[in-house]
């Protein structure tokens, strides 16, 4: 595993610029918006999220000695098919952070219309199911539980396999805990024909990540993940987004599987699907028992 996956400098100019003492007005607007959240990224970046969608990326450009703010122009209303006809680039574009903040109302509407970020609010359940997307559920878990300190943790394994773990939590005793999120009706939680459930290989990759990372020592002779998240928390405090007073001291030696129970009505078919998910979860640390209790209580 590459050591530079954990590159992070708490004294980077971006974090100094956004520090409590120097924070610009547009940053205060973002922090005051309770529907948004910010995650610190390796190589000294910050991503701003709404419903699990990254609606702003921030970094300090050393070559120009200036702040760079980017957003995918999909969120500005661009359509991929139409972009191709007049040869307009479809992807990340650079704007000032003030401009992106000014676009926030329309950006949010664009995100809300995307099925990847859709929310099924109270009273909107259809066919005995809450149709909120996984990304929306992820965002609500992060926003509503201050133990979460990160989302979308991504890197590549030694064999080149890319991984992206949904959530990172810091327990009361300082353990850094990685979590994978799946909705209970996700087909990746069930075997298909003679093929095992996709989640089995995915969780295997995560265990490989923990093994590879445990072999890397940080500059202070701590596990590299502990050192990395210690820096993350220092940055979070500096820029005004820290939500915990706990300090990281260890890494939990497994990745847990969090399953979100979204059914609001029991059916015979769903009974079978739930049993299949239960069988797959036997090999993992998961919340399947709580899921079963919730479902059986319907």
VOKOL-568772 format. One record per residue: residue in one letter; x, y, z of N, C-alpha, C, O in turn. Coordinates in steps of 0.001 Angstrom, whole numbers, padded with zeros to 6 digits, always signed. Layout:
! VOKOL-568772
aXYZXYZXYZXYZ...
***
This chain:
! VOKOL-568772
x+000847-001194+000000+000000+000000+000000+000885+001248+000000+001864+001330+000741x+000529+002194-000826+001345+003399-000947+001195+004299+000278+000094+004545+000770x+002322+004768+000739+002326+005648+001890+001648+006983+001598+001069+007603+002490x+001726+007424+000328+001167+008745+000007-000364+008756-000010-000972+009809-000203x-000991+007592+000191-002438+007596+000368-002824+008349+001644-003979+008734+001827x-001850+008550+002510-002129+009177+003800-001463+010543+003931-001287+011051+005038x-001090+011140+002786-000457+012458+002802-001431+013529+003285-002516+013691+002727x-001039+014246+004308-001898+015287+004858-001063+016224+005715-000273+015783+006549x-001246+017532+005499-000474+018536+006237-001433+019507+006923-002046+020334+006249x-001578+019425+008242-002490+020331+008952-002133+021802+008794-002966+022671+009051x-000895+022095+008370-000478+023490+008207-000608+023984+006765-000134+025069+006427x-001250+023184+005927-001455+023607+004542-002221+024933+004490-003050+025209+005357x-001944+025740+003481-002541+027078+003387-004064+027042+003290-004739+027965+003745x-004607+025972+002697-006060+025869+002619-006664+025870+004016-007622+026595+004285x-006101+025052+004908-006641+024939+006251-006377+026204+007069-007177+026581+007925x-005268+026837+006800-005001+028111+007479-006020+029165+007054-006498+029946+007877x-006348+029180+005760-007296+030163+005232-008696+029970+005822-009429+030934+006044x-009051+028708+006072-010397+028408+006568-010455+028308+008086-011501+027985+008649x-009342+028582+008749-009305+028486+010198-010266+029487+010828-010652+030479+010209x-010639+029208+012060-011638+030030+012742-011250+031506+012772-012113+032382+012730x-009946+031776+012845-009492+033159+012933-009564+033895+011598-009677+035121+011566x-009497+033145+010492-009429+033787+009180-010572+033399+008238-010564+033792+007071x-011537+032648+008717-012559+032080+007842-013317+033149+007053-013852+034091+007638x-013362+033002+005715-014118+033954+004890-015625+033756+005057-016069+032732+005578x-016389+034719+004622-017837+034687+004820-018484+033498+004126-019398+032883+004675x-018013+033164+002911-018623+032047+002178-018446+030733+002928-019310+029859+002856x-017317+030583+003660-017091+029364+004436-018047+029310+005619-018548+028242+005971x-018299+030463+006233-019251+030517+007337-020654+030146+006869-021408+029500+007597x-020998+030558+005655-022311+030205+005099-022436+028694+004962-023474+028125+005301x-021393+028043+004472-021399+026590+004322-021530+025899+005676-022296+024948+005830x-020770+026392+006653-020796+025770+007979-022156+025933+008653-022570+025076+009433x-022839+027011+008357-024146+027276+008972-025285+026517+008293-026404+026485+008806x-025004+025910+007151-026022+025129+006438-026015+023707+007000-025091+022943+006722x-027015+023345+007774-027043+022077+008484-027315+020880+007582-027241+019737+008034x-027626+021125+006316-027820+020023+005367-026513+019630+004678-026451+018615+003985x-025469+020440+004875-024175+020173+004250-023206+019605+005281-023357+019830+006482x-022212+018867+004796-021119+018443+005670-019838+018405+004856-019860+018278+003632x-018720+018518+005566-017410+018616+004913-016495+017499+005403-016459+017194+006595x-015767+016901+004488-014782+015877+004830-013398+016294+004363-013230+016828+003267x-012408+016039+005216-011014+016302+004866-010511+015154+004008-010761+013986+004306x-009793+015498+002932-009287+014485+002005-007767+014484+001976-007127+015497+002258x-007201+013341+001635-005745+013243+001523-005238+014275+000517-005995+014791-000304x-003950+014560+000600-003322+015578-000250-003948+016949-000068-003979+017766-000989x-004454+017188+001158-004859+018539+001577-006012+019129+000772-005923+020234+000238x-007088+018365+000701-008301+018850+000042-009481+018757+001009-009425+018080+002035x-010542+019459+000642-011804+019369+001374-012922+019166+000362-012974+019849-000661x-013817+018223+000651-015008+018051-000161-016231+018452+000657-016347+018101+001831x-017135+019185+000028-018392+019589+000655-019507+018738+000057-019616+018622-001163x-020337+018139+000920-021357+017189+000465-022772+017648+000797-023032+018282+001820x-023669+017299-000115-025097+017447+000128-025770+016142-000293-025660+015731-001449x-026454+015500+000625-027105+014213+000369-026116+013189-000212-026501+012362-001039x-024881+013238+000204-023883+012291-000276-023232+012665-001580-022345+011951-002048x-023646+013770-002190-023055+014231-003450-022020+015309-003159-022290+016233-002391x-020847+015204-003760-019804+016212-003568-020119+017422-004434-020016+017363-005659x-020502+018516-003793-020927+019708-004521-019853+020801-004526-020063+021878-005084x-018712+020522-003908-017592+021459-003971-016323+020744-003522-016321+019997-002543x-015249+020990-004257-013931+020486-003873-013005+021686-003719-012966+022567-004578x-012258+021712-002614-011385+022842-002314-009949+022376-002143-009701+021350-001509x-009000+023121-002704-007584+022848-002485-006779+024117-002724-007244+025052-003376x-005561+024133-002185-004676+025273-002375-003699+024945-003492-002965+023959-003415x-003691+025777-004537-002809+025574-005680-001473+026259-005407-001380+027486-005416x-000442+025453-005165+000881+026013-004852+001474+026770-006033+002233+027720-005842x+001132+026354-007260+001716+027004-008436+001216+028425-008620+001945+029282-009119x-000027+028680-008218-000591+030032-008353-000754+030721-007004-001129+031891-006926x-000463+029965-005936-000620+030486-004574-002036+031039-004359-002236+032148-003864x-003005+030207-004757-004397+030643-004667-005308+029445-004394-004939+028297-004643x-006483+029730-003885-007485+028713-003611-008162+028284-004909-008481+029120-005754x-008383+026968-005066-009114+026439-006212-010385+025765-005705-010337+024914-004817x-011507+026149-006273-012786+025534-005945-013369+024927-007217-013445+025585-008254x-013781+023655-007124-014318+022972-008294-015669+022350-007979-015983+022031-006832x-016461+022188-009044-017748+021520-008944-018023+020847-010280-017648+021369-011330x-018669+019703-010244-019057+019051-011500-020188+019860-012127-021151+020217-011449x-020070+020148-013416-021079+021028-014019-022450+020363-014183-023406+021015-014601x-022549+019073-013857-023872+018448-013774-024727+019177-012748-025917+019406-012961x-024097+019541-011622-024836+020201-010544-025182+021642-010881-025979+022275-010189x-024582+022157-011945-024920+023504-012417-026000+023468-013490-026395+024502-014029x-026473+022251-013793-027558+022109-014753-027165+021562-016114-028025+021397-016979x-025878+021274-016325-025438+020756-017622-025909+019324-017830-025925+018520-016897x-026285+019020-019042-026718+017678-019415-025627+017005-020248-025112+017602-021194x-025276+015776-019904-024160+015096-020549-024352+014963-022054-023428+015227-022824x-025548+014555-022478-025794+014371-023913-025712+015686-024674-025148+015743-025767x-026276+016743-024093-026253+018034-024775-024849+018627-024804-024494+019346-025737x-024057+018328-023789-022682+018843-023756-021866+018307-024928-020984+018992-025447x-022164+017091-025334-021387+016482-026415-021604+017133-027760-020700+017149-028596x-022796+017672-027981-023102+018238-029301-022329+019528-029594-021731+019632-030665x-022316+020516-028688-021533+021730-028957-020091+021619-028451-019365+022612-028402x-019679+020381-028068-018313+020133-027609-017985+020913-026340-016926+021528-026220x-018919+020868-025400-018708+021472-024086-018207+020391-023140-018789+019309-023073x-017140+020671-022411-016598+019687-021478-017625+019358-020405-018236+020246-019811x-017801+018053-020168-018708+017592-019115-017857+017039-017983-017240+015983-018126x-017823+017743-016866-016979+017313-015756-016746+018453-014792-017535+019396-014725x-015666+018365-014050-015375+019391-013051-014982+020706-013709-014206+020734-014665x-015529+021785-013184-015187+023125-013660-014759+023949-012458-015184+023694-011331x-013915+024935-012709-013418+025775-011625-014196+027074-011556-014328+027790-012549x-014710+027369-010370-015402+028617-010098-014817+029188-008803-014038+028522-008122x-015190+030404-008475-014812+030900-007153-015745+030246-006133-016881+029914-006470x-015289+030056-004896-016186+029483-003886-017418+030350-003662-018495+029840-003353x-017258+031656-003816-018418+032559-003673-019484+032246-004732-020680+032271-004445x-019033+031951-005956-019987+031625-007019-020727+030328-006716-021942+030243-006894x-019990+029319-006258-020635+028038-005949-021646+028207-004820-022740+027644-004877x-021290+028973-003800-022221+029221-002696-023468+029945-003196-024576+029659-002743x-023292+030874-004122-024438+031604-004671-025379+030682-005445-026582+030933-005523x-024816+029609-006019-025615+028641-006774-026266+027574-005885-027018+026739-006390x-025995+027582-004579-026411+026483-003714-027893+026090-003835-028183+024896-003917x-028834+027032-003849-030235+026612-003963-030507+025768-005209-031201+024755-005130x-029970+026173-006346-030203+025408-007572-029377+024119-007581-029808+023109-008139x-028195+024152-006968-027371+022940-006863-028118+021882-006053-028152+020710-006428x-028711+022303-004949-029451+021352-004108-030618+020731-004870-030871+019533-004748x-031319+021527-005643-032452+020997-006415-031975+019968-007431-032641+018960-007664x-030820+020227-008034-030246+019291-009007-029881+017966-008327-030129+016889-008870x-029292+018061-007135-028950+016854-006385-030214+016097-006003-030268+014874-006138x-031221+016805-005533-032460+016182-005072-033186+015436-006187-033926+014486-005933x-032967+015875-007418-033632+015238-008560-032910+013984-009019-033450+013224-009823x-031698+013751-008524-030911+012593-008947-031291+011390-008095-031315+011479-006867x-031584+010276-008733-032028+009090-007999-030959+008556-007038-031283+007856-006079x-029693+008882-007290-028619+008435-006394-028668+009161-005048-028069+008710-004072x-029383+010285-005004-029413+011101-003788-030842+011349-003302-031085+012243-002492x-031775+010551-003802-033188+010794-003525-033532+010492-002064-032983+009565-001467x-034432+011272-001506-034890+011060-000128-036360+010701-000142-037162+011342-000821x-036706+009676+000611-038105+009312+000803-038485+009781+002206-038141+009143+003201x-039193+010892+002270-039495+011505+003554-040712+010868+004200-041417+010082+003567x-040959+011204+005455-042082+010613+006191-043382+010770+005412-043704+011846+004908x-044116+009670+005328-045399+009697+004655-045315+009476+003159-046344+009442+002484x-044114+009324+002625-043955+009151+001179-043653+007705+000783-043441+007424-000396x-043631+006777+001759-043326+005387+001440-044324+004831+000428-045523+005099+000497x-043801+004055-000506-044659+003435-001516-044370+001944-001567-043220+001522-001447x-045415+001148-001747-045286-000300-001884-044583-000916-000674-043850-001897-000800x-044822-000316+000514-044258-000870+001722-042761-000770+001820-042104-001658+002363x-042212+000320+001293-040757+000465+001266-040373+001936+001293-041012+002773+000655x-039314+002236+002045-038740+003574+002034-037720+003625+000906-036734+002888+000923x-037952+004483-000065-037127+004504-001273-035961+005484-001214-035445+005882-002258x-035538+005879-000023-034354+006734+000074-033144+005996-000495-033005+004785-000321x-032275+006738-001174-031087+006132-001763-030048+005838-000695-030114+006370+000413x-029089+004988-001035-028000+004680-000108-027200+005939+000228-026806+006141+001376x-026965+006781-000779-026205+008009-000549-026931+008927+000437-026300+009538+001299x-028240+009020+000312-028995+009864+001238-028928+009291+002652-028729+010031+003616x-029095+007975+002775-029007+007332+004090-027636+007575+004704-027522+007888+005889x-026599+007429+003889-025236+007678+004357-025097+009101+004902-024519+009316+005967x-025631+010058+004162-025521+011461+004587-026226+011694+005915-025724+012439+006757x-027384+011066+006112-028125+011250+007360-027428+010581+008540-027455+011095+009659x-026805+009429+008284-026032+008777+009340-024894+009683+009790-024649+009839+010986x-024203+010277+008826-023078+011153+009167-023552+012403+009894-022978+012783+010915x-024591+013042+009380-025066+014294+009973-025611+014105+011381-025471+014988+012228x-026235+012950+011635-026949+012755+012896-026142+012054+013976-026633+011888+015093x-024930+011641+013677-024110+010946+014671-022715+011553+014684-021938+011317+013759x-022375+012335+015720-021079+013009+015772-019885+012069+015906-018741+012513+015804x-020126+010786+016131-019012+009840+016176-018415+009614+014792-017270+009177+014676x-019182+009908+013738-018652+009750+012381-017706+010908+012071-018023+012071+012320x-016542+010568+011526-015528+011589+011242-015154+011634+009765-014380+012498+009355x-015693+010713+008954-015309+010694+007545-016291+009845+006752-016994+008998+007304x-016325+010088+005441-017081+009247+004517-016231+009012+003270-015274+009741+003006x-016595+007992+002516-015967+007730+001207-014436+007629+001303-013717+008270+000537x-013955+006832+002236-012509+006643+002381-012021+005771+001221-012443+004623+001081x-011118+006329+000381-010741+005633-000857-009231+005514-001015-008480+006418-000649x-008802+004383-001565-007412+004151-001954-007367+002879-002794-008406+002309-003128x-006155+002437-003134-005981+001202-003896-005126+000227-003096-004194+000630-002401x-005449-001048-003199-004668-002086-002536-003385-002352-003303-003191-001826-004399x-002510-003164-002731-001235-003461-003373-001412-004106-004740-000567-003933-005618x-002501-004846-004931-002732-005498-006215-003468-004601-007212-003839-005040-008300x-003674-003335-006826-004320-002380-007724-005823-002270-007554-006456-001430-008194x-006406-003101-006705-007858-003061-006496-008268-001769-005798-007785-001488-004701x-009149-000976-006412-009621+000241-005741-010679-000090-004708-011520-000959-004941x-010651+000589-003567-011691+000419-002553-012206+001784-002131-011512+002796-002229x-013434+001777-001663-014043+003013-001153-014999+002603-000036-016051+002016-000289x-014623+002919+001195-015415+002517+002353-016345+003667+002742-015920+004820+002817x-017605+003347+002988-018644+004370+003106-018467+005329+004281-018600+006542+004118x-018166+004791+005466-018178+005621+006679-017028+005260+007612-016588+004112+007669x-016555+006260+008334-015518+006053+009349-016006+006683+010642-016402+007847+010678x-015967+005879+011714-016454+006329+013021-015318+006261+014036-014427+005419+013928x-015359+007155+015023-014408+007135+016132-015180+006787+017401-016009+007569+017867x-014900+005603+017957-015641+005142+019129-015223+005905+020380-014249+006658+020367x-015968+005699+021454-015693+006400+022714-014301+006115+023255-013711+006953+023937x-013766+004913+022947-012448+004554+023462-011327+004863+022469-010191+004427+022658x-011648+005624+021400-010617+006067+020467-010329+005126+019321-009370+005339+018579x-011134+004091+019155-010916+003154+018052-011495+003715+016749-012641+004165+016712x-010703+003682+015701-011154+004103+014376-011873+002916+013744-011290+001844+013582x-013137+003112+013389-013978+002010+012919-014484+002293+011507-015114+003320+011257x-014201+001374+010591-014663+001507+009221-015969+000744+009042-016131-000361+009559x-016903+001352+008297-018220+000746+008088-018609+000774+006619-018415+001773+005925x-019159-000340+006161-019738-000417+004824-021250-000378+004964-021815-001096+005789x-021910+000451+004167-023357+000618+004234-024036-000047+003043-023596+000104+001903x-025099-000775+003311-025931-001351+002254-027396-001275+002683-027716-001495+003851x-028278-000966+001744-029708-001061+001993-030101-002532+001968-029499-003320+001238x-031088-002906+002744-031403-004322+002904-031839-004984+001604-031708-006199+001461x-032353-004208+000655-032793-004805-000610-031711-004779-001685-031989-005099-002841x-030483-004404-001328-029376-004351-002282-029068-005762-002777-028815-006662-001976x-029089-005953-004081-028866-007291-004648-027459-007812-004370-027218-009016-004460x-026531-006922-004036-025169-007354-003730-025076-008099-002401-024039-008678-002076x-026171-008080-001632-026209-008804-000365-026711-010231-000521-026803-010972+000457x-027039-010619-001761-027602-011952-001970-026856-012688-003068-026356-012083-004016x-026788-014008-002923-026165-014840-003951-027061-014862-005190-028284-014761-005094x-026419-014997-006362-027167-015048-007623-026783-016322-008361-025619-016540-008694x-027794-017165-008611-027536-018452-009261-026480-019201-008436-026697-019488-007259x-025349-019511-009054-024290-020218-008321-023171-019281-007885-022146-019731-007374x-023363-017982-008084-022341-017013-007703-022585-016514-006284-023728-016250-005912x-021528-016381-005489-021709-015858-004127-022089-014384-004164-021881-013711-005174x-022634-013894-003087-023020-012483-003003-021797-011590-003197-020719-011885-002681x-021967-010505-003937-020855-009593-004238-020241-008997-002976-019051-008683-002955x-021039-008840-001931-020544-008219-000708-019406-009032-000092-018563-008475+000611x-019371-010325-000344-018322-011178+000233-016952-010753-000280-016016-010598+000505x-016827-010561-001608-015552-010121-002167-015221-008698-001712-014066-008381-001426x-016245-007847-001651-016035-006469-001236-015486-006405+000188-014528-005676+000448x-016075-007150+001101-015607-007145+002474-014222-007776+002592-013430-007388+003450x-013937-008737+001739-012608-009349+001718-011549-008314+001347-010456-008310+001914x-011871-007436+000397-010944-006366+000009-010704-005408+001175-009595-004906+001360x-011737-005164+001946-011591-004258+003084-010689-004863+004161-009881-004164+004773x-010837-006162+004384-009964-006822+005350-008518-006780+004864-007590-006632+005659x-008336-006912+003542-006992-006815+002970-006412-005421+003210-005226-005273+003505x-007251-004417+003082-006830-003038+003354-006315-002895+004778-005251-002316+004997x-007055-003415+005745-006637-003301+007136-005308-004017+007377-004466-003539+008138x-005129-005151+006729-003884-005895+006874-002710-005118+006292-001663-004993+006927x-002890-004599+005082-001811-003858+004422-001478-002570+005187-000308-002227+005353x-002504-001869+005644-002278-000614+006359-001593-000852+007702-000824-000007+008159x-001862-001990+008336-001264-002284+009638+000245-002466+009551+000941-002404+010565x+000748-002690+008349+002187-002894+008160+002934-001583+007943+004160-001578+007837x+002200-000471+007878+002827+000841+007664+002830+001620+008968+001790+001799+009602x+003989+002073+009353+004134+002843+010585+004207+004325+010262+004859+004724+009297x+003543+005134+011063+003578+006570+010870+004868+007182+011373+005699+006493+011966x+005037+008475+011139+006262+009175+011543+006472+009133+013049+007608+009185+013519x+005385+009039+013809+005476+009008+015269+005399+007591+015822+005111+007387+017001x+005663+006600+014941+005686+005178+015316+004320+004658+015742+004227+003672+016473x+003271+005315+015288+001913+004830+015481+001430+004207+014169+002018+004463+013118x+000375+003398+014210-000190+002897+012954-000534+004061+012030-001023+005094+012488x-000285+003900+010743-000460+005002+009795-001885+005538+009797-002092+006738+009614x-002874+004667+010003-004265+005122+010012-004538+006004+011233-005258+006997+011131x-003969+005647+012377-004127+006464+013582-003496+007832+013357-004096+008859+013673x-002283+007840+012811-001607+009110+012552-002407+009964+011561-002542+011173+011745x-002929+009332+010523-003687+010063+009505-004928+010714+010114-005180+011900+009901x-005700+009936+010872-006937+010499+011421-006684+011453+012585-007535+012287+012896x-005535+011340+013223-005163+012356+014198-004998+013706+013490-005429+014739+014002x-004379+013685+012324-004233+014911+011530-005592+015407+011034-005868+016607+011056x-006435+014479+010588-007769+014857+010112-008532+015611+011198-009144+016645+010932x-008493+015091+012415-009235+015713+013512-008656+017078+013879-009399+017993+014233x-007339+017216+013797-006726+018519+014071-007177+019544+013032-007439+020702+013358x-007265+019101+011773-007733+019989+010710-009208+020335+010910-009610+021487+010751x-010010+019325+011262-011431+019566+011498-011641+020601+012589-012513+021463+012485x-010827+020505+013645-010926+021498+014718-010527+022875+014212-011181+023869+014526x-009464+022936+013436-008957+024223+012938-009986+024930+012072-010136+026149+012159x-010702+024174+011228-011616+024802+010275-013069+024822+010758-013967+025224+010019x-013293+024388+011997-014611+024562+012604-015624+023480+012335-016824+023744+012400x-015180+022239+012025-016145+021174+011747-015988+019979+012683-016628+018948+012473x-015157+020096+013705-014942+018986+014632-016167+018789+015515-016743+019753+016019x-016564+017511+015700-017762+017219+016482-017496+016264+017642-018437+015823+018301x-016240+015941+017901-015908+015015+018979-014660+015494+019706-013822+016192+019135x-014549+015109+020972-013346+015440+021754-012446+014216+021926-011386+014298+022548x-012878+013079+021369-012113+011835+021487-010900+011885+020561-010973+012424+019457x-009782+011316+021021-008573+011238+020222-008396+009816+019696-008622+008861+020439x-008000+009652+018439-007793+008301+017902-006590+007621+018532-005536+008237+018688x-006743+006347+018896-005655+005626+019545-005419+004236+018971-004383+003624+019229x-006381+003733+018190-006252+002382+017640-007145+002253+016409-007900+003164+016068x-007041+001101+015752-007868+000812+014584-008601-000500+014844-007967-001510+015152x-009900-000499+014725-010647-001743+014901-010228-002730+013819-010082-002351+012657x-010035-003991+014191-009417-004955+013284-010383-005619+012315-010073-006672+011759x-011538-005023+012106-012471-005511+011089-013306-004345+010577-013439-003320+011246x-013859-004510+009394-014797-003535+008824-016198-004072+009059-016498-005206+008684x-017051-003279+009672-018409-003745+009959-019342-003440+008796-019135-002486+008045x-020359-004257+008664-021363-004088+007628-022637-003552+008272-023261-004227+009091x-023014-002339+007897-024233-001728+008415-025327-001853+007354-025197-001329+006248x-026393-002546+007707-027513-002741+006788-028677-001877+007238-029088-001918+008398x-029194-001106+006319-030323-000224+006632-031620-000928+006259-031829-001294+005102x-032496-001115+007255-033784-001777+007047-034771-000753+006491-035160+000174+007202x-035179-000904+005240-036016+000105+004582-037446-000360+004317-038268+000414+003827x-037750-001632+004639-039108-002116+004416-040055-001557+005476-039694-001451+006648x-041265-001201+005054-042291-000735+005992-043492-001681+006012-044479-001451+006710x-043376-002757+005221-044440-003752+005163-043820-005116+004898-042921-005246+004066x-044305-006140+005611-043787-007493+005431-044516-008197+004289-045720-008020+004106x-043769-009001+003520-044350-009860+002487-043609-011190+002517-042515-011286+003074x-044206-012210+001917-043563-013526+001880-042239-013461+001121-041257-014090+001516x-042219-012704+000041-040992-012590-000746-039892-011893+000049-038728-012289+000000x-040276-010858+000776-039289-010147+001585-038790-011004+002741-037633-010889+003145x-039653-011861+003273-039202-012797+004298-038039-013633+003777-037051-013838+004482x-038155-014112+002547-037103-014933+001949-035830-014121+001716-034722-014599+001959x-036005-012879+001237-034838-012028+000977-034079-011722+002267-032848-011726+002298x-034838-011456+003330-034222-011176+004623-033426-012395+005105-032332-012245+005649x-033970-013592+004906-033274-014815+005305-031975-014986+004515-030966-015438+005056x-032008-014620+003230-030804-014724+002408-029724-013756+002903-028544-014103+002960x-030138-012561+003253-029190-011572+003767-028607-012054+005088-027409-011904+005327x-029435-012625+005941-028979-013149+007228-027900-014210+007021-026892-014227+007727x-028119-015093+006049-027152-016156+005784-025813-015587+005328-024760-016068+005746x-025846-014563+004471-024620-013943+003970-023870-013249+005097-022639-013238+005110x-024598-012675+006035-023986-011890+007110-023304-012743+008179-022617-012203+009046x-023476-014047+008134-022886-014901+009166-021367-014739+009253-020782-014890+010326x-020738-014433+008127-019286-014319+008124-018757-012943+008448-017546-012726+008407x-019644-011992+008776-019220-010608+008999-019667-010093+010363-020559-010652+011001x-019022-009013+010788-019550-008228+011901-020591-007289+011298-020265-006453+010455x-021827-007428+011725-022894-006619+011132-023983-006346+012159-023956-006861+013277x-024945-005521+011748-026098-005210+012600-027317-006022+012180-028450-005582+012375x-027095-007210+011601-028198-007989+011044-029246-008341+012101-030432-008421+011779x-028837-008552+013349-029821-008880+014388-030802-007737+014602-032000-007972+014762x-030311-006504+014606-031196-005342+014742-032104-005210+013528-033273-004844+013654x-031564-005509+012358-032356-005451+011127-033512-006444+011200-034645-006117+010848x-033217-007657+011659-034251-008694+011771-035329-008295+012772-036517-008494+012518x-034921-007733+013909-035898-007303+014913-036803-006217+014374-038014-006233+014595x-036200-005265+013658-036962-004166+013073-037974-004698+012063-039129-004273+012039x-037523-005629+011235-038407-006172+010194-039528-007001+010808-040689-006851+010426x-039192-007879+011759-040191-008731+012361-041238-007951+013151-042349-008435+013367x-040875-006733+013583-041813-005907+014361-042829-005175+013490-043749-004547+014013x-042673-005248+012169-043600-004529+011277-045010-005101+011377-045919-004622+010700
***
